[in-house]
């Protein structure tokens, strides 16, 4: 991929998010909070249903970026959760090249990215830095 300032990464969709996706992520991560799989409990706390694990969205963004730059080239990865994601949602990852640097002899690219809901709300946002040739 040609990498210049302002270059948009090819967008990628994830989902629709299923209960299976959520529960599998919970098992793999050890985050067994029932708010993510127990609808009755989530409703008792004021939510319309159980909701996805925030780190699942961060994982989708990591996949989105490493598909372009490779997992071996990650040097920094930061995310911030902004919106609750419910089952059935289709999420779209988008990213843009926001800068370049050289650290310890490595050329690096900075990426700003977001995971958007079908309504266009930012569910997860963040940035990452990758080594490039």
N, CA, C and O atoms as CSV, one atom per row, in Angstrom:
chain,resi,resn,atom,element,x,y,z
A,1,UNK,N,N,0.833,-1.178,0.000
A,1,UNK,CA,C,0.000,0.000,0.000
A,1,UNK,C,C,0.881,1.245,0.000
A,1,UNK,O,O,1.823,1.336,0.787
A,2,UNK,N,N,0.589,2.182,-0.856
A,2,UNK,CA,C,1.281,3.461,-0.868
A,2,UNK,C,C,0.864,4.227,0.373
A,2,UNK,O,O,-0.324,4.388,0.653
A,3,UNK,N,N,1.856,4.695,1.110
A,3,UNK,CA,C,1.556,5.376,2.356
A,3,UNK,C,C,2.024,6.822,2.281
A,3,UNK,O,O,3.224,7.098,2.299
A,4,UNK,N,N,1.073,7.738,2.196
A,4,UNK,CA,C,1.347,9.169,2.234
A,4,UNK,C,C,0.404,9.804,3.246
A,4,UNK,O,O,-0.633,9.236,3.587
A,5,UNK,N,N,0.772,10.975,3.716
A,5,UNK,CA,C,-0.051,11.674,4.692
A,5,UNK,C,C,-1.465,11.851,4.141
A,5,UNK,O,O,-1.651,12.305,3.012
A,6,UNK,N,N,-2.445,11.491,4.943
A,6,UNK,CA,C,-3.839,11.615,4.539
A,6,UNK,C,C,-4.404,10.418,3.802
A,6,UNK,O,O,-5.601,10.380,3.521
A,7,UNK,N,N,-3.567,9.435,3.483
A,7,UNK,CA,C,-4.045,8.234,2.796
A,7,UNK,C,C,-5.065,7.501,3.671
A,7,UNK,O,O,-4.819,7.264,4.854
A,8,UNK,N,N,-6.191,7.152,3.093
A,8,UNK,CA,C,-7.201,6.372,3.804
A,8,UNK,C,C,-6.916,4.888,3.611
A,8,UNK,O,O,-6.674,4.437,2.491
A,9,UNK,N,N,-6.944,4.138,4.692
A,9,UNK,CA,C,-6.831,2.687,4.591
A,9,UNK,C,C,-8.135,2.151,4.021
A,9,UNK,O,O,-9.186,2.759,4.223
A,10,UNK,N,N,-8.093,1.025,3.312
A,10,UNK,CA,C,-9.344,0.436,2.814
A,10,UNK,C,C,-10.253,0.081,4.000
A,10,UNK,O,O,-9.814,-0.604,4.924
A,11,UNK,N,N,-11.485,0.528,3.984
A,11,UNK,CA,C,-12.388,0.244,5.102
A,11,UNK,C,C,-12.703,-1.251,5.149
A,11,UNK,O,O,-12.543,-1.970,4.163
A,12,UNK,N,N,-13.149,-1.692,6.310
A,12,UNK,CA,C,-13.495,-3.101,6.493
A,12,UNK,C,C,-14.692,-3.199,7.419
A,12,UNK,O,O,-14.791,-2.460,8.399
A,13,UNK,N,N,-15.600,-4.112,7.106
A,13,UNK,CA,C,-16.763,-4.300,7.974
A,13,UNK,C,C,-16.609,-5.563,8.812
A,13,UNK,O,O,-15.945,-6.522,8.418
A,14,UNK,N,N,-17.240,-5.530,9.974
A,14,UNK,CA,C,-17.274,-6.658,10.907
A,14,UNK,C,C,-18.720,-6.825,11.345
A,14,UNK,O,O,-19.412,-5.850,11.636
A,15,UNK,N,N,-19.162,-8.068,11.387
A,15,UNK,CA,C,-20.510,-8.322,11.864
A,15,UNK,C,C,-21.407,-8.849,10.770
A,15,UNK,O,O,-20.955,-9.142,9.663
A,16,UNK,N,N,-22.681,-8.967,11.086
A,16,UNK,CA,C,-23.319,-8.493,12.303
A,16,UNK,C,C,-22.794,-9.224,13.549
A,16,UNK,O,O,-22.514,-10.423,13.519
A,17,UNK,N,N,-22.673,-8.463,14.638
A,17,UNK,CA,C,-22.169,-8.989,15.897
A,17,UNK,C,C,-23.213,-9.945,16.477
A,17,UNK,O,O,-24.394,-9.611,16.571
A,18,UNK,N,N,-22.762,-11.125,16.858
A,18,UNK,CA,C,-23.667,-12.136,17.408
A,18,UNK,C,C,-23.332,-12.413,18.870
A,18,UNK,O,O,-22.268,-12.033,19.356
A,19,UNK,N,N,-24.238,-13.069,19.552
A,19,UNK,CA,C,-23.978,-13.509,20.925
A,19,UNK,C,C,-22.777,-14.454,20.937
A,19,UNK,O,O,-21.964,-14.423,21.860
A,20,UNK,N,N,-22.674,-15.288,19.912
A,20,UNK,CA,C,-21.530,-16.204,19.829
A,20,UNK,C,C,-20.218,-15.426,19.771
A,20,UNK,O,O,-19.261,-15.790,20.454
A,21,UNK,N,N,-20.155,-14.358,18.963
A,21,UNK,CA,C,-18.945,-13.525,18.905
A,21,UNK,C,C,-18.583,-13.006,20.292
A,21,UNK,O,O,-17.427,-13.062,20.711
A,22,UNK,N,N,-19.588,-12.502,20.989
A,22,UNK,CA,C,-19.370,-11.905,22.304
A,22,UNK,C,C,-18.893,-12.944,23.307
A,22,UNK,O,O,-17.903,-12.729,24.005
A,23,UNK,N,N,-19.594,-14.071,23.381
A,23,UNK,CA,C,-19.254,-15.102,24.353
A,23,UNK,C,C,-17.895,-15.728,24.038
A,23,UNK,O,O,-17.125,-16.016,24.955
A,24,UNK,N,N,-17.592,-15.942,22.760
A,24,UNK,CA,C,-16.263,-16.467,22.416
A,24,UNK,C,C,-15.172,-15.500,22.852
A,24,UNK,O,O,-14.140,-15.923,23.375
A,25,UNK,N,N,-15.391,-14.200,22.642
A,25,UNK,CA,C,-14.398,-13.221,23.075
A,25,UNK,C,C,-14.276,-13.229,24.598
A,25,UNK,O,O,-13.171,-13.157,25.135
A,26,UNK,N,N,-15.400,-13.316,25.283
A,26,UNK,CA,C,-15.351,-13.364,26.743
A,26,UNK,C,C,-14.540,-14.555,27.227
A,26,UNK,O,O,-13.737,-14.423,28.150
A,27,UNK,N,N,-14.738,-15.708,26.620
A,27,UNK,CA,C,-13.987,-16.895,27.018
A,27,UNK,C,C,-12.506,-16.751,26.755
A,27,UNK,O,O,-11.685,-17.146,27.582
A,28,UNK,N,N,-12.155,-16.191,25.614
A,28,UNK,CA,C,-10.747,-16.029,25.252
A,28,UNK,C,C,-10.060,-14.989,26.132
A,28,UNK,O,O,-8.887,-15.144,26.474
A,29,UNK,N,N,-10.781,-13.929,26.500
A,29,UNK,CA,C,-10.173,-12.834,27.257
A,29,UNK,C,C,-10.261,-13.015,28.762
A,29,UNK,O,O,-9.493,-12.405,29.506
A,30,UNK,N,N,-11.185,-13.843,29.216
A,30,UNK,CA,C,-11.394,-14.005,30.648
A,30,UNK,C,C,-12.336,-12.964,31.228
A,30,UNK,O,O,-12.561,-12.952,32.439
A,31,UNK,N,N,-12.892,-12.093,30.399
A,31,UNK,CA,C,-13.854,-11.075,30.841
A,31,UNK,C,C,-15.235,-11.710,30.810
A,31,UNK,O,O,-15.908,-11.689,29.779
A,32,UNK,N,N,-15.656,-12.266,31.918
A,32,UNK,CA,C,-16.921,-13.007,31.968
A,32,UNK,C,C,-18.054,-12.183,32.573
A,32,UNK,O,O,-19.016,-12.750,33.091
A,33,UNK,N,N,-17.957,-10.879,32.517
A,33,UNK,CA,C,-18.995,-9.994,33.035
A,33,UNK,C,C,-20.335,-10.354,32.390
A,33,UNK,O,O,-20.456,-10.294,31.166
A,34,UNK,N,N,-21.329,-10.721,33.174
A,34,UNK,CA,C,-22.609,-11.151,32.607
A,34,UNK,C,C,-23.380,-10.049,31.877
A,34,UNK,O,O,-24.322,-10.351,31.145
A,35,UNK,N,N,-23.003,-8.784,32.057
A,35,UNK,CA,C,-23.673,-7.704,31.313
A,35,UNK,C,C,-23.528,-7.911,29.801
A,35,UNK,O,O,-24.296,-7.354,29.017
A,36,UNK,N,N,-22.549,-8.709,29.405
A,36,UNK,CA,C,-22.292,-8.930,27.986
A,36,UNK,C,C,-23.063,-10.117,27.404
A,36,UNK,O,O,-23.106,-10.292,26.186
A,37,UNK,N,N,-23.673,-10.934,28.271
A,37,UNK,CA,C,-24.404,-12.092,27.733
A,37,UNK,C,C,-25.746,-12.367,28.417
A,37,UNK,O,O,-26.467,-13.279,28.010
A,38,UNK,N,N,-26.080,-11.609,29.425
A,38,UNK,CA,C,-27.326,-11.837,30.161
A,38,UNK,C,C,-28.273,-10.656,29.919
A,38,UNK,O,O,-28.134,-9.602,30.540
A,39,UNK,N,N,-29.232,-10.844,29.015
A,39,UNK,CA,C,-30.161,-9.762,28.668
A,39,UNK,C,C,-30.957,-9.269,29.867
A,39,UNK,O,O,-31.139,-8.063,30.034
A,40,UNK,N,N,-31.434,-10.187,30.706
A,40,UNK,CA,C,-32.246,-9.787,31.863
A,40,UNK,C,C,-31.427,-8.899,32.808
A,40,UNK,O,O,-31.930,-7.887,33.297
A,41,UNK,N,N,-30.206,-9.262,33.059
A,41,UNK,CA,C,-29.344,-8.456,33.930
A,41,UNK,C,C,-29.098,-7.079,33.306
A,41,UNK,O,O,-29.182,-6.062,33.995
A,42,UNK,N,N,-28.794,-7.044,32.011
A,42,UNK,CA,C,-28.547,-5.765,31.332
A,42,UNK,C,C,-29.790,-4.880,31.386
A,42,UNK,O,O,-29.683,-3.676,31.618
A,43,UNK,N,N,-30.957,-5.461,31.177
A,43,UNK,CA,C,-32.200,-4.682,31.248
A,43,UNK,C,C,-32.424,-4.139,32.661
A,43,UNK,O,O,-32.899,-3.016,32.830
A,44,UNK,N,N,-32.081,-4.941,33.675
A,44,UNK,CA,C,-32.267,-4.481,35.056
A,44,UNK,C,C,-31.344,-3.304,35.378
A,44,UNK,O,O,-31.602,-2.556,36.321
A,45,UNK,N,N,-30.284,-3.138,34.611
A,45,UNK,CA,C,-29.353,-2.017,34.792
A,45,UNK,C,C,-29.672,-0.847,33.866
A,45,UNK,O,O,-28.936,0.139,33.833
A,46,UNK,N,N,-30.782,-0.956,33.107
A,46,UNK,CA,C,-31.213,0.155,32.265
A,46,UNK,C,C,-30.814,0.061,30.802
A,46,UNK,O,O,-31.095,0.979,30.032
A,47,UNK,N,N,-30.169,-1.020,30.402
A,47,UNK,CA,C,-29.807,-1.212,28.999
A,47,UNK,C,C,-30.921,-1.991,28.299
A,47,UNK,O,O,-31.643,-2.741,28.956
A,48,UNK,N,N,-31.076,-1.834,26.995
A,48,UNK,CA,C,-32.127,-2.581,26.296
A,48,UNK,C,C,-31.806,-4.072,26.141
A,48,UNK,O,O,-32.712,-4.885,25.952
A,49,UNK,N,N,-30.526,-4.430,26.220
A,49,UNK,CA,C,-30.095,-5.826,26.074
A,49,UNK,C,C,-28.633,-5.910,26.494
A,49,UNK,O,O,-27.981,-4.892,26.730
A,50,UNK,N,N,-28.131,-7.129,26.582
A,50,UNK,CA,C,-26.699,-7.316,26.823
A,50,UNK,C,C,-25.939,-6.697,25.659
A,50,UNK,O,O,-26.464,-6.608,24.549
A,51,UNK,N,N,-24.713,-6.272,25.908
A,51,UNK,CA,C,-23.950,-5.546,24.894
A,51,UNK,C,C,-22.558,-6.134,24.730
A,51,UNK,O,O,-22.067,-6.871,25.585
A,52,UNK,N,N,-21.949,-5.796,23.631
A,52,UNK,CA,C,-20.634,-6.340,23.275
A,52,UNK,C,C,-19.548,-5.878,24.244
A,52,UNK,O,O,-19.687,-4.856,24.916
A,53,UNK,N,N,-18.495,-6.633,24.299
A,53,UNK,CA,C,-17.313,-6.293,25.092
A,53,UNK,C,C,-16.536,-5.218,24.329
A,53,UNK,O,O,-16.270,-5.375,23.137
A,54,UNK,N,N,-16.174,-4.139,25.002
A,54,UNK,CA,C,-15.450,-3.052,24.338
A,54,UNK,C,C,-14.162,-3.508,23.686
A,54,UNK,O,O,-13.818,-3.049,22.597
A,55,UNK,N,N,-13.456,-4.400,24.335
A,55,UNK,CA,C,-12.184,-4.865,23.774
A,55,UNK,C,C,-12.378,-5.696,22.506
A,55,UNK,O,O,-11.439,-5.840,21.724
A,56,UNK,N,N,-13.562,-6.240,22.288
A,56,UNK,CA,C,-13.827,-6.933,21.026
A,56,UNK,C,C,-13.723,-5.940,19.877
A,56,UNK,O,O,-13.128,-6.247,18.844
A,57,UNK,N,N,-14.296,-4.755,20.046
A,57,UNK,CA,C,-14.168,-3.706,19.032
A,57,UNK,C,C,-12.726,-3.279,18.829
A,57,UNK,O,O,-12.302,-3.040,17.698
A,58,UNK,N,N,-11.965,-3.181,19.920
A,58,UNK,CA,C,-10.546,-2.848,19.804
A,58,UNK,C,C,-9.814,-3.936,19.026
A,58,UNK,O,O,-8.904,-3.649,18.249
A,59,UNK,N,N,-10.215,-5.178,19.239
A,59,UNK,CA,C,-9.622,-6.289,18.490
A,59,UNK,C,C,-9.929,-6.206,17.005
A,59,UNK,O,O,-9.082,-6.518,16.167
A,60,UNK,N,N,-11.153,-5.781,16.682
A,60,UNK,CA,C,-11.481,-5.591,15.271
A,60,UNK,C,C,-10.591,-4.515,14.657
A,60,UNK,O,O,-10.125,-4.662,13.527
A,61,UNK,N,N,-10.356,-3.438,15.395
A,61,UNK,CA,C,-9.480,-2.382,14.871
A,61,UNK,C,C,-8.046,-2.862,14.730
A,61,UNK,O,O,-7.358,-2.489,13.779
A,62,UNK,N,N,-7.589,-3.682,15.662
A,62,UNK,CA,C,-6.238,-4.243,15.543
A,62,UNK,C,C,-6.126,-5.109,14.292
A,62,UNK,O,O,-5.132,-5.037,13.569
A,63,UNK,N,N,-7.139,-5.920,14.041
A,63,UNK,CA,C,-7.161,-6.753,12.833
A,63,UNK,C,C,-7.150,-5.884,11.584
A,63,UNK,O,O,-6.411,-6.152,10.637
A,64,UNK,N,N,-7.969,-4.848,11.586
A,64,UNK,CA,C,-8.053,-3.911,10.471
A,64,UNK,C,C,-6.670,-3.340,10.145
A,64,UNK,O,O,-6.269,-3.323,8.982
A,65,UNK,N,N,-5.953,-2.880,11.145
A,65,UNK,CA,C,-4.631,-2.262,10.919
A,65,UNK,C,C,-3.554,-3.280,10.584
A,65,UNK,O,O,-2.752,-3.052,9.678
A,66,UNK,N,N,-3.521,-4.397,11.296
A,66,UNK,CA,C,-2.458,-5.371,11.049
A,66,UNK,C,C,-2.638,-6.089,9.717
A,66,UNK,O,O,-1.671,-6.625,9.176
A,67,UNK,N,N,-3.849,-6.112,9.181
A,67,UNK,CA,C,-4.027,-6.654,7.828
A,67,UNK,C,C,-3.272,-5.814,6.805
A,67,UNK,O,O,-2.856,-6.324,5.765
A,68,UNK,N,N,-3.094,-4.526,7.100
A,68,UNK,CA,C,-2.388,-3.630,6.187
A,68,UNK,C,C,-0.880,-3.618,6.472
A,68,UNK,O,O,-0.071,-3.729,5.551
A,69,UNK,N,N,-0.508,-3.483,7.750
A,69,UNK,CA,C,0.895,-3.255,8.098
A,69,UNK,C,C,1.601,-4.451,8.743
A,69,UNK,O,O,2.820,-4.425,8.911
A,70,UNK,N,N,0.857,-5.494,9.106
A,70,UNK,CA,C,1.448,-6.694,9.676
A,70,UNK,C,C,1.582,-6.614,11.188
A,70,UNK,O,O,1.987,-5.582,11.723
A,71,UNK,N,N,1.244,-7.702,11.883
A,71,UNK,CA,C,1.319,-7.702,13.349
A,71,UNK,C,C,2.741,-7.520,13.876
A,71,UNK,O,O,2.932,-6.993,14.972
A,72,UNK,N,N,3.727,-7.949,13.112
A,72,UNK,CA,C,5.115,-7.820,13.562
A,72,UNK,C,C,5.597,-6.373,13.565
A,72,UNK,O,O,6.646,-6.076,14.137
A,73,UNK,N,N,4.856,-5.478,12.941
A,73,UNK,CA,C,5.265,-4.082,12.821
A,73,UNK,C,C,4.576,-3.139,13.799
A,73,UNK,O,O,4.819,-1.933,13.758
A,74,UNK,N,N,3.729,-3.657,14.671
A,74,UNK,CA,C,3.044,-2.812,15.657
A,74,UNK,C,C,4.061,-2.295,16.667
A,74,UNK,O,O,4.856,-3.058,17.215
A,75,UNK,N,N,4.020,-0.990,16.902
A,75,UNK,CA,C,4.871,-0.393,17.933
A,75,UNK,C,C,4.051,0.312,19.002
A,75,UNK,O,O,4.509,0.474,20.133
A,76,UNK,N,N,2.849,0.729,18.651
A,76,UNK,CA,C,1.963,1.385,19.618
A,76,UNK,C,C,0.531,1.187,19.127
A,76,UNK,O,O,0.259,1.229,17.927
A,77,UNK,N,N,-0.378,0.971,20.081
A,77,UNK,CA,C,-1.787,0.782,19.744
A,77,UNK,C,C,-2.619,1.281,20.918
A,77,UNK,O,O,-2.497,0.768,22.031
A,78,UNK,N,N,-3.463,2.278,20.674
A,78,UNK,CA,C,-4.293,2.860,21.738
A,78,UNK,C,C,-5.727,2.971,21.258
A,78,UNK,O,O,-5.990,3.299,20.101
A,79,UNK,N,N,-6.657,2.690,22.173
A,79,UNK,CA,C,-8.072,2.825,21.826
A,79,UNK,C,C,-8.829,3.509,22.956
A,79,UNK,O,O,-8.384,3.554,24.103
A,80,UNK,N,N,-9.977,4.031,22.589
A,80,UNK,CA,C,-10.894,4.650,23.550
A,80,UNK,C,C,-12.306,4.242,23.146
A,80,UNK,O,O,-12.681,4.353,21.979
A,81,UNK,N,N,-13.077,3.775,24.106
A,81,UNK,CA,C,-14.435,3.324,23.845
A,81,UNK,C,C,-15.391,4.497,23.950
A,81,UNK,O,O,-15.323,5.285,24.893
A,82,UNK,N,N,-16.287,4.607,22.970
A,82,UNK,CA,C,-17.185,5.765,22.921
A,82,UNK,C,C,-18.663,5.390,22.961
A,82,UNK,O,O,-19.465,6.129,23.534
A,83,UNK,N,N,-19.041,4.265,22.368
A,83,UNK,CA,C,-20.448,3.883,22.280
A,83,UNK,C,C,-20.621,2.398,22.596
A,83,UNK,O,O,-19.759,1.575,22.287
A,84,UNK,N,N,-21.743,2.082,23.214
A,84,UNK,CA,C,-22.108,0.688,23.461
A,84,UNK,C,C,-22.526,0.064,22.132
A,84,UNK,O,O,-23.213,0.693,21.327
A,85,UNK,N,N,-22.103,-1.178,21.916
A,85,UNK,CA,C,-22.446,-1.916,20.691
A,85,UNK,C,C,-23.315,-3.110,21.080
A,85,UNK,O,O,-22.972,-3.876,21.981
A,86,UNK,N,N,-24.435,-3.255,20.393
A,86,UNK,CA,C,-25.369,-4.347,20.661
A,86,UNK,C,C,-25.305,-5.404,19.563
A,86,UNK,O,O,-24.818,-5.155,18.460
A,87,UNK,N,N,-25.813,-6.598,19.899
A,87,UNK,CA,C,-25.900,-7.674,18.908
A,87,UNK,C,C,-26.640,-7.183,17.673
A,87,UNK,O,O,-27.551,-6.359,17.761
A,88,UNK,N,N,-26.235,-7.700,16.528
A,88,UNK,CA,C,-26.878,-7.341,15.266
A,88,UNK,C,C,-26.204,-6.186,14.563
A,88,UNK,O,O,-26.446,-5.953,13.379
A,89,UNK,N,N,-25.357,-5.454,15.281
A,89,UNK,CA,C,-24.682,-4.286,14.697
A,89,UNK,C,C,-23.640,-4.718,13.669
A,89,UNK,O,O,-22.919,-5.695,13.867
A,90,UNK,N,N,-23.578,-3.984,12.587
A,90,UNK,CA,C,-22.501,-4.138,11.603
A,90,UNK,C,C,-21.592,-2.934,11.787
A,90,UNK,O,O,-22.036,-1.789,11.709
A,91,UNK,N,N,-20.321,-3.205,12.029
A,91,UNK,CA,C,-19.347,-2.165,12.328
A,91,UNK,C,C,-18.408,-1.962,11.151
A,91,UNK,O,O,-18.060,-2.917,10.457
A,92,UNK,N,N,-18.001,-0.728,10.926
A,92,UNK,CA,C,-17.084,-0.410,9.838
A,92,UNK,C,C,-15.836,0.246,10.404
A,92,UNK,O,O,-15.913,1.253,11.107
A,93,UNK,N,N,-14.683,-0.337,10.090
A,93,UNK,CA,C,-13.400,0.227,10.501
A,93,UNK,C,C,-12.885,1.142,9.402
A,93,UNK,O,O,-12.898,0.792,8.222
A,94,UNK,N,N,-12.433,2.321,9.813
A,94,UNK,CA,C,-11.844,3.292,8.896
A,94,UNK,C,C,-10.574,3.836,9.525
A,94,UNK,O,O,-10.479,3.954,10.747
A,95,UNK,N,N,-9.596,4.167,8.688
A,95,UNK,CA,C,-8.357,4.726,9.213
A,95,UNK,C,C,-7.685,5.620,8.202
A,95,UNK,O,O,-7.920,5.518,6.998
A,96,UNK,N,N,-6.834,6.509,8.718
A,96,UNK,CA,C,-6.133,7.471,7.887
A,96,UNK,C,C,-4.695,7.618,8.387
A,96,UNK,O,O,-4.447,7.620,9.593
A,97,UNK,N,N,-3.762,7.739,7.460
A,97,UNK,CA,C,-2.372,8.014,7.813
A,97,UNK,C,C,-2.307,9.443,8.343
A,97,UNK,O,O,-2.683,10.390,7.652
A,98,UNK,N,N,-1.825,9.588,9.582
A,98,UNK,CA,C,-1.811,10.913,10.211
A,98,UNK,C,C,-0.411,11.458,10.453
A,98,UNK,O,O,-0.261,12.610,10.859
A,99,UNK,N,N,0.620,10.645,10.209
A,99,UNK,CA,C,1.965,11.159,10.421
A,99,UNK,C,C,3.031,10.109,10.206
A,99,UNK,O,O,2.749,8.929,10.000
A,100,UNK,N,N,4.272,10.580,10.260
A,100,UNK,CA,C,5.449,9.719,10.095
A,100,UNK,C,C,6.483,10.126,11.129
A,100,UNK,O,O,6.496,11.267,11.592
A,101,UNK,N,N,7.344,9.192,11.486
A,101,UNK,CA,C,8.444,9.498,12.392
A,101,UNK,C,C,9.554,8.475,12.164
A,101,UNK,O,O,9.379,7.477,11.464
A,102,UNK,N,N,10.686,8.754,12.771
A,102,UNK,CA,C,11.780,7.777,12.797
A,102,UNK,C,C,12.228,7.672,14.239
A,102,UNK,O,O,12.613,8.662,14.860
A,103,UNK,N,N,12.171,6.459,14.763
A,103,UNK,CA,C,12.547,6.201,16.153
A,103,UNK,C,C,13.451,4.978,16.178
A,103,UNK,O,O,13.113,3.925,15.637
A,104,UNK,N,N,14.603,5.135,16.812
A,104,UNK,CA,C,15.572,4.030,16.915
A,104,UNK,C,C,15.892,3.426,15.558
A,104,UNK,O,O,16.048,2.211,15.437
A,105,UNK,N,N,15.991,4.266,14.541
A,105,UNK,CA,C,16.341,3.814,13.205
A,105,UNK,C,C,15.204,3.179,12.427
A,105,UNK,O,O,15.413,2.691,11.316
A,106,UNK,N,N,14.001,3.178,12.991
A,106,UNK,CA,C,12.846,2.605,12.302
A,106,UNK,C,C,11.974,3.722,11.748
A,106,UNK,O,O,11.638,4.668,12.460
A,107,UNK,N,N,11.610,3.608,10.471
A,107,UNK,CA,C,10.610,4.514,9.895
A,107,UNK,C,C,9.241,4.030,10.345
A,107,UNK,O,O,8.920,2.846,10.238
A,108,UNK,N,N,8.446,4.954,10.844
A,108,UNK,CA,C,7.128,4.581,11.372
A,108,UNK,C,C,6.035,5.436,10.762
A,108,UNK,O,O,6.251,6.588,10.386
A,109,UNK,N,N,4.858,4.843,10.675
A,109,UNK,CA,C,3.661,5.541,10.212
A,109,UNK,C,C,2.663,5.557,11.369
A,109,UNK,O,O,2.508,4.566,12.082
A,110,UNK,N,N,1.990,6.692,11.544
A,110,UNK,CA,C,0.935,6.805,12.546
A,110,UNK,C,C,-0.411,6.737,11.833
A,110,UNK,O,O,-0.618,7.347,10.784
A,111,UNK,N,N,-1.306,5.982,12.434
A,111,UNK,CA,C,-2.649,5.791,11.881
A,111,UNK,C,C,-3.667,6.237,12.924
A,111,UNK,O,O,-3.574,5.844,14.087
A,112,UNK,N,N,-4.635,7.052,12.521
A,112,UNK,CA,C,-5.800,7.359,13.348
A,112,UNK,C,C,-6.943,6.526,12.793
A,112,UNK,O,O,-7.122,6.455,11.577
A,113,UNK,N,N,-7.715,5.899,13.662
A,113,UNK,CA,C,-8.771,5.011,13.184
A,113,UNK,C,C,-10.005,5.087,14.050
A,113,UNK,O,O,-9.975,5.607,15.166
A,114,UNK,N,N,-11.096,4.556,13.515
A,114,UNK,CA,C,-12.368,4.506,14.241
A,114,UNK,C,C,-13.164,3.306,13.777
A,114,UNK,O,O,-13.049,2.860,12.636
A,115,UNK,N,N,-13.970,2.797,14.685
A,115,UNK,CA,C,-14.920,1.728,14.395
A,115,UNK,C,C,-16.305,2.348,14.518
A,115,UNK,O,O,-16.719,2.769,15.598
A,116,UNK,N,N,-17.011,2.397,13.397
A,116,UNK,CA,C,-18.302,3.088,13.333
A,116,UNK,C,C,-19.474,2.115,13.358
A,116,UNK,O,O,-19.403,1.024,12.792
A,117,UNK,N,N,-20.542,2.521,14.014
A,117,UNK,CA,C,-21.783,1.742,13.996
A,117,UNK,C,C,-22.510,2.003,12.683
A,117,UNK,O,O,-22.113,2.873,11.909
A,118,UNK,N,N,-23.559,1.258,12.439
A,118,UNK,CA,C,-24.362,1.465,11.237
A,118,UNK,C,C,-24.973,2.859,11.174
A,118,UNK,O,O,-25.253,3.369,10.089
A,119,UNK,N,N,-25.182,3.476,12.335
A,119,UNK,CA,C,-25.727,4.833,12.389
A,119,UNK,C,C,-24.633,5.899,12.249
A,119,UNK,O,O,-24.915,7.096,12.288
A,120,UNK,N,N,-23.391,5.453,12.086
A,120,UNK,CA,C,-22.292,6.400,11.914
A,120,UNK,C,C,-21.682,6.901,13.213
A,120,UNK,O,O,-20.846,7.805,13.190
A,121,UNK,N,N,-22.084,6.333,14.346
A,121,UNK,CA,C,-21.510,6.723,15.627
A,121,UNK,C,C,-20.162,6.036,15.819
A,121,UNK,O,O,-19.970,4.901,15.381
A,122,UNK,N,N,-19.238,6.718,16.469
A,122,UNK,CA,C,-17.922,6.144,16.739
A,122,UNK,C,C,-18.033,5.263,17.984
A,122,UNK,O,O,-18.231,5.762,19.092
A,123,UNK,N,N,-17.904,3.946,17.792
A,123,UNK,CA,C,-17.954,3.009,18.905
A,123,UNK,C,C,-16.604,2.942,19.613
A,123,UNK,O,O,-16.535,2.929,20.842
A,124,UNK,N,N,-15.529,2.899,18.822
A,124,UNK,CA,C,-14.162,2.850,19.345
A,124,UNK,C,C,-13.309,3.730,18.443
A,124,UNK,O,O,-13.454,3.701,17.221
A,125,UNK,N,N,-12.423,4.509,19.046
A,125,UNK,CA,C,-11.497,5.320,18.268
A,125,UNK,C,C,-10.104,5.101,18.822
A,125,UNK,O,O,-9.938,4.609,19.938
A,126,UNK,N,N,-9.102,5.471,18.035
A,126,UNK,CA,C,-7.762,5.314,18.547
A,126,UNK,C,C,-6.706,5.659,17.528
A,126,UNK,O,O,-6.972,6.274,16.495
A,127,UNK,N,N,-5.491,5.240,17.855
A,127,UNK,CA,C,-4.361,5.468,16.981
A,127,UNK,C,C,-3.363,4.345,17.160
A,127,UNK,O,O,-3.378,3.632,18.164
A,128,UNK,N,N,-2.499,4.198,16.177
A,128,UNK,CA,C,-1.477,3.164,16.226
A,128,UNK,C,C,-0.252,3.634,15.469
A,128,UNK,O,O,-0.301,4.577,14.679
A,129,UNK,N,N,0.839,2.953,15.731
A,129,UNK,CA,C,2.091,3.253,15.047
A,129,UNK,C,C,2.711,1.952,14.568
A,129,UNK,O,O,2.795,0.982,15.322
A,130,UNK,N,N,3.143,1.933,13.320
A,130,UNK,CA,C,3.698,0.737,12.689
A,130,UNK,C,C,5.029,1.062,12.012
A,130,UNK,O,O,5.228,2.165,11.503
A,131,UNK,N,N,5.919,0.099,12.016
A,131,UNK,CA,C,7.156,0.209,11.251
A,131,UNK,C,C,6.812,0.006,9.779
A,131,UNK,O,O,6.031,-0.879,9.429
A,132,UNK,N,N,7.410,0.844,8.915
A,132,UNK,CA,C,7.232,0.680,7.478
A,132,UNK,C,C,8.611,0.651,6.827
A,132,UNK,O,O,9.589,1.125,7.406
A,133,UNK,N,N,8.683,0.101,5.639
A,133,UNK,CA,C,9.955,0.026,4.890
A,133,UNK,C,C,10.312,1.366,4.309
A,133,UNK,O,O,11.343,1.498,3.649
